[in-house]
Every structure is written in C-alpha cells, then in structure tokens.
C-alpha cells in the first residue's frame, strides 16, 4: 500500500525545528511543503515593504533547508490547496495557527471545506506559549491588564510545551505546479533594501545563532541595560519570532536553560507581552483600526502631512527622535526604548493620530507584527489596554540624556551632530552660536530647528486630553 501524502502549509512558522504541524505531517507520511502568498485576504495588513523583503529571504532559506522542495504559490489558499490535493491525491492538510481575525476566518472556512470532503485538515499551536482562547479571567472574559494576565494567569497555567526537534526521516515531495520564490515579487523594485541587508541573517539558522548570542552575551545584563540603545543587550529576536524562524517555546526554554533571576524574569515578561498582544488582537479584532478605549474617538487629532513627513524622515529637530526614525529607515528596526520615545512624540507632541505611526511602522519594520504593532501604538497613545497614561509624555531631551548619555547612538544615526558637545546634543537649539559654529552646524540648514516647542506642545496635548469624555466605555 503506497505511503500517504500530506500537505504542510507553512505560514508564520518558517522553520523545521519546533514546528508541530510539520512534525505531525512527517509522522503521517510523505510531505508536500507549501507556502502560499495570500493575495486575496488580509486587506490593508498584507505584509509591508520590509516584511516582504524579510519574507523573500526567509523563503529562500527555508527552501534550502528543504533541499529545494518548498512549493511556492500566490493566490487564494483554498483553491491552491484543493488543486494540490487533487493533483497529488493527498490525504490531509496540516498547518500552524495564525490569530489575526481574517486569518482565523479564512482558516476556519478552509478547514470546514476540506473536512466536508473527507480530507484531514488539522491546525496546531506553533507560535504562542498559551492559546488566547484559553487564558481568560474567572468570568471567562479577556484580560485587559498585563500583570494579572501574565503573573496570575499564564504563569499559573500549565507550562508551555517543550520545543520539538527537526523531524527525522522527512520524506519531501516537489510539485510541478510550484512557482519560484522570485515569482512572488517580494523584493522592492527600487533597491532600498541594500542598506538593511547587512544588519540581518534571515534564516532559521540565523535566528538560532542570534538567540544563542543573546543568551550568552546579552541576557545577563538585560534588566538594567535593555533601555540603552547604544548597548547590544536587547535580543533583536522579534523579526525571527514574527516570521517563525524561531518559536516562543524555543526562546522561553532557551532562556530558562541559560539563566535565572531578574534578567531572565524580564526577558520572559517580554515574551509575555507578545502573548498579551495576541490575546488582545484575538478578543478585540478591531485593535489595528479602532481605539480600545472609545473615549479617544473624540480626540482632536491634527491633520498635518508636512509634520508627519518630517517625523518619518527623522527631521523633527529633536535628535533622539530623529536618530530613532533614521535607525528604522536604515535597518528596518528601532530599539524598544526609542520606539516609545518616537511614538510619544508623534501622538503627544505633534498630535498626529497613532494610526499614522502604526502604518509607517507596518511598512518599515522587519518585525512588523499586527498584534504587537497595534497594541504598542495604542499603548503609547493612551487608548489601549493597560496603556501608558496620556499625561505620561516622554521628554525627548531628558530621555536622550538618560538613555544615551555619551551620545553614541544618536551620533551614529545623526553624523551631522557628531562634533556637538554632549551638553547640547539633545537640545542643539540651546547651544551658543560659537558652539554651533565650532561643531560645523547651522540650524535650519545642517540640522533642523525643532518642529514644535516642547513645553507648548505638551500643554496642548494635556488640554486636548482634558476635554475628552470621562466615560471609560470601550
């Protein structure tokens, strides 16, 4: 009797190790590994430019890991999977779950469609430590505050499953229907990606190496040093987690194997924030587009495209903000502390809607993740779950002095300020004329004047917030 054939549908799980769906398929028979670029679903949140670049290289690396047997398609997944099933007389289709509302609706429809035809169709948890539908309060409602979600619920739930090894004796099949990775057209037509490519090793192996490097060199300093962007103590694992070159389970148990104490606790809590973001997206599917706290629907946002462009280009006149925005453009990434600074500046000093920031990050970040991006922007804007109070407005001058005290990060991305003394680095408009001259800086020419005054813009933000309705409805 011939061995059964199963389709493994890769999505945000582009790895061989700790891949529950792939392991199940490999145990059941021969495997047709498939990736489908969904051109039908997803709407405005199809992958942005930086994510598409990362996806291209991820698929190339995955294909190499599969000895050239990755089958690549674009279009409607249901139609493509049906064609493959009929062509190869496959017995079933397996995949790891995604949690965006459109993904869930699409996958439920696909699962029902094939099960009605007598085809095995099964999904697995391959990306989260705890399923969002299982971590609920005692009244079966979702958590909206992080600490009880993570400390009281997650850490008291059954522990996450142990990571799985790469399947042994993986029997792979290549379909003649497959396209090439290049045919997906994921790379940009204008080669802006050349500047970000040197910063990343986009593959499962690269993710594993990055994770091990962090555990050996960064984790021991994580709690105290993760807020300093010039230091190399953050993990930078987020793009690998999003596209699935590594799994949360590997990161969780890898940290537990290497360390203990406050540094490990802080790292695990960061994984917990990702879980919290996915829980919010699962239970509040409008999170990417609507304020979780609906009182912010009445907020009087500015409509100022010119100021938005200055923020995007890193030309606001506030060095730590501009350094962050240029880091984003040059590397596809921003240090987490600086993300909060640039986000606060956009929504509270420029009074521009958080959706503008969410959209720009979605297009520019290699780790653009719908749950994390949406929850984080709502957090910094004050309208999300467990959000920073609106009156907490990050001062870009004091934040720069505190977290980039020697100016190494800021001067790296703003070389035009490299000769400016540290006393004035984060407030160059306060520097005496002779100091600016000695540093070779003409404000308004070599570096811009501040786009808005800090004190006045802060007062306007607080005044706008004070006029919102007091109701806490959502």
C-alpha positions as CSV (number, residue, x, y, z in Angstrom):
1,X,0.0,0.0,0.0
2,X,1.5,3.4,-1.0
3,X,2.5,5.8,1.7
4,X,0.0,8.6,2.4
5,X,0.8,12.1,1.2
6,X,0.1,15.2,3.4
7,X,0.4,18.9,2.6
8,X,2.3,21.0,5.2
9,X,1.1,24.6,4.8
10,X,3.8,27.0,6.0
11,X,2.7,30.4,7.2
12,X,4.4,32.4,10.0
13,X,6.4,29.3,11.0
14,X,9.2,29.2,8.5
15,X,11.4,26.7,10.3
16,X,11.9,22.9,10.6
17,X,12.6,22.7,14.4
18,X,9.7,23.0,16.8
19,X,7.1,23.0,14.1
20,X,4.1,21.0,15.4
21,X,2.3,20.8,12.0
22,X,5.4,19.7,10.2
23,X,6.2,17.1,12.8
24,X,2.7,15.7,12.6
25,X,2.8,15.6,8.8
26,X,6.2,13.9,8.8
27,X,4.9,11.2,11.2
28,X,1.9,10.6,9.0
29,X,3.5,10.1,5.6
30,X,5.3,11.9,2.8
31,X,5.1,15.7,2.9
32,X,4.5,18.4,0.3
33,X,5.8,21.5,1.9
34,X,3.8,24.6,0.7
35,X,3.9,28.3,1.1
36,X,1.1,30.5,-0.3
37,X,1.4,34.2,-0.6
38,X,-2.3,35.1,0.1
39,X,-3.3,37.8,-2.4
40,X,-7.0,37.6,-1.5
41,X,-7.2,38.1,2.2
42,X,-5.6,40.5,4.7
43,X,-6.7,43.8,3.3
44,X,-4.6,46.8,4.4
45,X,-2.5,44.5,6.5
46,X,-0.9,42.4,3.9
47,X,2.9,42.4,4.5
48,X,4.6,45.8,4.2
49,X,7.7,46.5,2.3
50,X,10.3,45.5,4.9
51,X,8.3,42.4,5.8
52,X,8.1,41.3,2.2
53,X,11.9,41.7,2.0
54,X,12.3,39.5,5.1
55,X,9.8,37.0,3.7
56,X,11.7,36.6,0.5
57,X,14.9,35.7,2.2
58,X,13.1,33.6,4.7
59,X,11.5,31.5,1.9
60,X,14.8,31.2,0.1
61,X,16.4,29.9,3.3
62,X,13.5,27.5,4.1
63,X,13.7,26.1,0.5
64,X,17.4,25.5,1.1
65,X,16.6,23.7,4.4
66,X,14.1,21.5,2.5
67,X,16.7,20.6,-0.2
68,X,14.9,22.7,-2.8
69,X,11.5,21.1,-2.2
70,X,9.5,24.1,-1.0
71,X,6.4,24.6,-3.2
72,X,5.6,28.3,-3.6
73,X,2.3,29.8,-4.8
74,X,0.3,33.0,-4.7
75,X,-3.4,33.5,-4.8
76,X,-6.4,32.1,-2.9
77,X,-5.2,29.4,-0.5
78,X,-8.4,27.3,-0.6
79,X,-8.2,27.0,-4.4
80,X,-4.5,26.3,-4.4
81,X,-4.7,23.7,-1.7
82,X,-7.6,22.0,-3.5
83,X,-5.6,21.8,-6.7
84,X,-2.6,20.3,-4.9
85,X,-4.8,17.8,-3.1
86,X,-6.4,16.6,-6.3
87,X,-3.2,16.6,-8.2
88,X,-1.2,14.5,-5.7
89,X,-4.1,12.6,-4.1
90,X,-3.1,13.9,-0.7
91,X,-4.8,12.6,2.4
92,X,-4.7,15.7,4.5
93,X,-3.5,19.3,5.1
94,X,-1.8,20.5,8.3
95,X,-0.8,24.0,9.4
96,X,0.1,26.1,12.5
97,X,-2.5,28.7,13.6
98,X,-2.4,32.4,12.9
99,X,-4.5,34.7,15.1
100,X,-5.4,37.7,13.0
101,X,-9.2,37.8,12.6
102,X,-9.0,37.5,8.8
103,X,-6.6,34.5,9.1
104,X,-8.9,32.8,11.6
105,X,-12.0,33.3,9.4
106,X,-10.1,32.1,6.3
107,X,-8.7,29.1,8.0
108,X,-12.0,28.1,9.6
109,X,-13.6,28.1,6.1
110,X,-10.8,26.0,4.7
111,X,-10.9,23.5,7.5
112,X,-14.7,23.1,7.1
113,X,-14.4,22.9,3.3
114,X,-11.9,20.0,3.4
115,X,-13.4,18.1,6.3
116,X,-16.7,18.1,4.4
117,X,-14.8,16.4,1.6
118,X,-13.5,13.8,4.0
119,X,-10.0,15.2,4.0
120,X,-7.9,15.5,7.2
121,X,-7.5,19.2,8.0
122,X,-5.9,20.0,11.3
123,X,-4.2,23.1,12.8
124,X,-1.7,23.4,15.7
125,X,-0.3,26.0,18.0
126,X,3.2,26.7,16.6
127,X,3.7,30.3,17.7
128,X,2.3,31.1,21.1
129,X,3.1,29.8,24.6
130,X,-0.5,29.9,25.6
131,X,-3.6,30.0,23.4
132,X,-5.5,33.3,23.7
133,X,-8.8,31.5,23.9
134,X,-7.6,29.6,27.0
135,X,-6.2,32.4,29.1
136,X,-9.3,34.1,30.5
137,X,-10.4,35.7,33.7
138,X,-12.6,33.7,36.1
139,X,-15.7,35.1,34.4
140,X,-14.4,34.0,31.0
141,X,-13.7,37.5,29.8
142,X,-10.3,38.5,28.4
143,X,-7.7,40.3,30.4
144,X,-7.0,44.0,29.7
145,X,-4.2,44.5,32.2
146,X,-0.8,42.8,31.6
147,X,0.3,41.9,35.1
148,X,-2.7,39.7,36.1
149,X,-2.7,38.3,32.6
150,X,0.9,37.1,32.8
151,X,1.6,36.7,36.5
152,X,-1.8,35.4,37.6
153,X,-3.0,33.5,34.6
154,X,-0.1,32.5,32.3
155,X,2.4,31.6,35.0
156,X,-0.3,29.6,36.8
157,X,-1.4,27.8,33.7
158,X,0.2,24.5,32.6
159,X,3.7,25.3,31.4
160,X,4.3,25.8,27.6
161,X,5.1,22.6,25.7
162,X,8.8,21.7,25.2
163,X,10.2,22.5,21.8
164,X,10.2,19.8,19.2
165,X,13.2,18.6,17.3
166,X,13.6,18.7,13.5
167,X,11.5,15.7,12.2
168,X,13.6,12.6,11.4
169,X,13.3,10.9,8.0
170,X,11.4,13.7,6.5
171,X,10.2,12.5,3.1
172,X,9.6,15.5,0.8
173,X,7.7,15.9,-2.5
174,X,8.1,18.7,-5.0
175,X,5.0,19.5,-7.1
176,X,5.3,20.5,-10.8
177,X,2.7,23.2,-10.0
178,X,5.1,25.2,-7.9
179,X,6.2,28.7,-8.7
180,X,9.6,30.1,-7.7
181,X,10.2,32.4,-4.7
182,X,11.3,35.1,-7.2
183,X,7.9,35.0,-9.0
184,X,6.2,36.3,-5.8
185,X,7.8,39.7,-6.5
186,X,8.6,40.3,-2.8
187,X,11.7,42.3,-3.3
188,X,11.4,46.1,-3.9
189,X,11.8,47.5,-7.4
190,X,14.0,50.3,-6.0
191,X,16.8,48.6,-4.1
192,X,16.4,50.4,-0.8
193,X,16.8,47.0,0.9
194,X,20.6,47.1,0.3
195,X,21.0,49.3,3.4
196,X,19.2,46.9,5.7
197,X,20.5,43.6,4.4
198,X,23.9,43.8,6.3
199,X,22.1,44.0,9.6
200,X,20.4,40.6,9.5
201,X,20.9,36.9,8.9
202,X,17.5,36.0,7.6
203,X,17.1,32.2,8.1
204,X,16.2,29.7,10.8
205,X,20.0,29.2,11.4
206,X,20.4,33.0,11.7
207,X,17.6,33.1,14.2
208,X,19.1,30.3,16.3
209,X,22.5,32.0,16.2
210,X,21.0,35.3,17.2
211,X,19.1,33.7,20.1
212,X,22.2,31.9,21.3
213,X,24.3,35.0,21.1
214,X,21.8,36.9,23.2
215,X,21.6,34.2,25.8
216,X,25.4,34.1,26.1
217,X,26.2,37.8,25.9
218,X,23.0,39.9,26.4
219,X,20.6,38.2,28.8
220,X,22.9,38.5,31.8
221,X,22.7,42.4,31.5
222,X,19.1,42.6,30.2
223,X,17.2,44.2,33.1
224,X,19.5,47.1,33.6
225,X,20.8,47.7,30.1
226,X,18.0,47.0,27.7
227,X,16.9,50.6,27.8
228,X,20.2,51.9,26.4
229,X,20.1,51.8,22.6
230,X,23.8,52.1,22.2
231,X,24.3,48.8,24.1
232,X,23.9,45.4,22.5
233,X,21.9,43.8,25.3
234,X,18.5,43.6,23.7
235,X,17.6,40.4,21.9
236,X,16.6,41.7,18.5
237,X,14.7,38.4,18.1
238,X,11.3,40.0,17.2
239,X,11.6,39.5,13.4
240,X,12.6,35.9,13.8
241,X,9.7,35.3,16.2
242,X,7.2,37.0,13.8
243,X,8.1,35.1,10.7
244,X,8.8,31.9,12.7
245,X,12.4,31.3,12.2
246,X,12.4,30.7,15.9
247,X,9.5,29.9,18.2
248,X,8.4,31.4,21.5
249,X,8.8,28.0,23.0
250,X,12.5,27.8,21.9
251,X,13.1,31.3,23.3
252,X,11.3,30.5,26.6
253,X,13.1,27.3,27.4
254,X,16.3,28.5,25.9
255,X,16.3,31.4,28.4
256,X,15.4,29.0,31.3
257,X,18.3,26.7,30.3
258,X,20.8,29.5,30.4
259,X,19.9,31.9,33.2
260,X,17.8,32.6,36.3
261,X,16.9,35.7,38.4
262,X,15.8,39.2,37.5
263,X,17.3,39.3,34.0
264,X,15.5,36.1,33.0
265,X,12.3,37.3,34.5
266,X,12.4,40.5,32.5
267,X,13.1,38.6,29.3
268,X,10.2,36.1,29.9
269,X,7.9,39.0,30.7
270,X,8.7,40.5,27.2
271,X,7.6,37.2,25.7
272,X,4.6,37.6,27.9
273,X,3.9,41.0,26.4
274,X,3.8,39.3,23.0
275,X,1.3,36.8,24.4
276,X,-0.8,39.7,25.8
277,X,-0.8,41.5,22.5
278,X,-2.1,38.4,20.7
279,X,-4.7,37.9,23.4
280,X,-5.9,41.5,22.8
281,X,-5.9,41.0,19.0
282,X,-7.8,37.7,19.3
283,X,-10.5,39.1,21.6
284,X,-10.6,42.6,20.2
285,X,-10.1,42.1,16.4
286,X,-10.6,45.8,15.7
287,X,-7.4,46.6,17.6
288,X,-5.5,47.7,14.5
289,X,-8.1,50.2,13.5
290,X,-10.2,51.3,16.4
291,X,-9.4,52.8,19.9
292,X,-9.8,50.2,22.6
293,X,-10.9,53.0,24.9
294,X,-13.6,54.6,22.8
295,X,-13.4,57.9,24.6
296,X,-10.4,58.6,22.4
297,X,-12.7,58.6,19.4
298,X,-13.4,62.3,20.3
299,X,-9.7,63.2,20.4
300,X,-8.9,66.3,18.3
301,X,-6.0,65.0,16.3
302,X,-4.1,67.3,14.0
303,X,-4.1,66.8,10.2
304,X,-0.6,67.9,9.2
305,X,1.0,65.8,6.4
306,X,4.1,68.1,6.5
307,X,4.9,67.3,10.1
308,X,4.2,63.7,9.6
309,X,6.8,63.6,6.8
310,X,9.4,65.3,9.0
311,X,8.8,62.6,11.6
312,X,9.1,59.8,9.1
313,X,12.3,61.2,7.7
314,X,13.9,61.9,11.1
315,X,13.9,65.7,10.6
316,X,11.9,66.9,13.7
317,X,14.8,68.8,15.3
318,X,14.8,66.5,18.3
319,X,17.9,64.3,18.0
320,X,16.8,61.2,19.9
321,X,13.6,61.1,17.9
322,X,15.4,61.7,14.6
323,X,18.0,59.0,15.4
324,X,15.3,56.5,16.0
325,X,13.5,57.3,12.8
326,X,16.7,57.0,10.8
327,X,17.6,53.7,12.6
328,X,14.2,52.5,11.3
329,X,14.9,53.5,7.7
330,X,18.4,52.2,7.7
331,X,18.0,48.9,9.5
332,X,14.3,48.0,9.5
333,X,14.3,48.1,13.3
334,X,14.1,50.5,16.2
335,X,15.4,49.9,19.7
336,X,12.3,49.4,22.0
337,X,13.1,52.4,24.3
338,X,13.4,54.6,21.3
339,X,10.1,53.2,19.8
340,X,8.3,54.6,22.9
341,X,10.1,58.0,22.5
342,X,9.2,58.4,18.8
343,X,5.7,57.1,19.4
344,X,5.0,59.5,22.2
345,X,6.4,62.4,20.2
346,X,4.1,61.6,17.2
347,X,0.9,61.4,19.2
348,X,1.5,63.8,22.1
349,X,3.8,66.5,20.7
350,X,2.7,66.5,17.1
351,X,-0.9,65.4,18.0
352,X,-0.9,63.2,15.0
353,X,-3.1,60.0,15.1
354,X,-1.4,56.8,16.2
355,X,-2.7,55.2,13.1
356,X,-0.1,57.2,11.1
357,X,2.6,55.7,13.2
358,X,1.2,52.2,13.0
359,X,1.1,52.4,9.2
360,X,4.6,53.6,8.9
361,X,6.0,51.0,11.2
362,X,4.0,48.4,9.4
363,X,5.7,49.2,6.2
364,X,9.3,49.8,7.5
365,X,9.8,47.3,10.3
366,X,11.2,43.9,9.6
367,X,9.4,42.7,12.7
368,X,6.1,44.3,11.8
369,X,3.5,42.2,13.6
370,X,-0.2,43.1,13.7
371,X,-0.7,42.2,17.3
372,X,2.4,43.8,18.7
373,X,2.3,46.9,16.4
374,X,-1.3,47.6,17.1
375,X,-1.2,47.0,20.9
376,X,2.0,49.0,21.2
377,X,0.7,52.1,19.3
378,X,-2.5,52.1,21.3
379,X,-0.4,51.7,24.5
380,X,1.7,54.7,23.8
381,X,-1.3,56.8,22.7
382,X,-3.1,56.0,25.9
383,X,-6.1,54.5,24.3
384,X,-5.2,50.8,24.5
385,X,-5.2,48.1,27.2
386,X,-3.0,48.7,30.2
387,X,-1.9,51.8,28.4
388,X,0.6,54.4,29.5
389,X,-1.4,57.3,31.0
390,X,-1.9,60.0,28.4
391,X,-0.3,62.6,30.7
392,X,2.9,60.5,30.6
393,X,4.6,62.3,27.8
394,X,8.2,61.3,27.0
395,X,10.5,64.3,27.0
396,X,13.0,63.7,24.1
397,X,15.7,65.8,25.7
398,X,15.7,64.1,29.1
399,X,15.2,60.7,27.5
400,X,18.2,61.2,25.3
401,X,20.4,62.4,28.2
402,X,19.3,59.5,30.4
403,X,19.4,56.6,28.0
404,X,22.1,57.7,25.5
405,X,24.4,59.6,28.0
406,X,27.5,59.6,25.8
407,X,25.5,60.2,22.6
408,X,26.9,57.1,20.8
409,X,23.5,56.0,19.5
410,X,22.4,59.5,18.4
411,X,25.6,60.5,16.8
412,X,25.8,57.2,14.9
413,X,22.5,58.0,13.1
414,X,22.9,61.8,13.1
415,X,26.6,62.2,12.0
416,X,25.9,65.9,11.3
417,X,25.8,66.3,15.1
418,X,29.0,64.3,15.9
419,X,31.0,67.3,16.9
420,X,28.3,68.8,19.1
421,X,29.2,68.7,22.9
422,X,27.1,66.3,24.9
423,X,25.6,69.1,26.9
424,X,23.7,70.3,23.8
425,X,23.4,67.1,21.8
426,X,19.7,66.6,22.7
427,X,18.8,70.3,22.6
428,X,21.0,71.9,19.9
429,X,18.8,75.0,19.7
430,X,20.1,75.9,23.2
431,X,23.8,75.8,22.1
432,X,25.5,79.2,21.9
433,X,26.3,80.4,18.4
434,X,30.1,79.8,18.8
435,X,29.5,76.2,19.9
436,X,27.3,75.5,16.9
437,X,29.9,77.1,14.7
438,X,32.7,75.0,16.1
439,X,30.6,71.9,15.6
440,X,30.0,72.9,11.9
441,X,26.2,73.1,12.4
442,X,23.9,75.8,11.0
443,X,20.5,75.2,12.5
444,X,17.9,75.2,9.8
445,X,20.5,74.1,7.2
446,X,22.7,71.3,8.6
447,X,20.1,70.2,11.1
448,X,16.5,71.4,11.5
449,X,15.0,73.7,14.1
450,X,12.5,72.0,16.4
451,X,9.3,71.3,14.6
452,X,7.3,72.2,17.7
453,X,8.2,73.7,21.1
454,X,8.3,71.0,23.8
455,X,6.5,72.9,26.6
456,X,3.8,74.4,24.4
457,X,3.1,71.1,22.5
458,X,2.9,69.2,25.8
459,X,0.4,71.7,27.2
460,X,-1.7,71.4,24.1
461,X,-1.8,67.6,24.4
462,X,-2.8,67.8,28.0
463,X,-5.5,70.3,27.2
464,X,-6.9,68.1,24.4
465,X,-6.9,65.1,26.7
466,X,-8.7,67.0,29.5
467,X,-11.6,67.7,27.1
468,X,-12.3,64.0,26.4
469,X,-15.5,62.5,27.8
470,X,-14.8,60.9,31.2
471,X,-16.6,57.6,30.4
472,X,-14.4,54.5,30.2
473,X,-16.5,52.6,27.8
474,X,-14.8,50.6,25.1
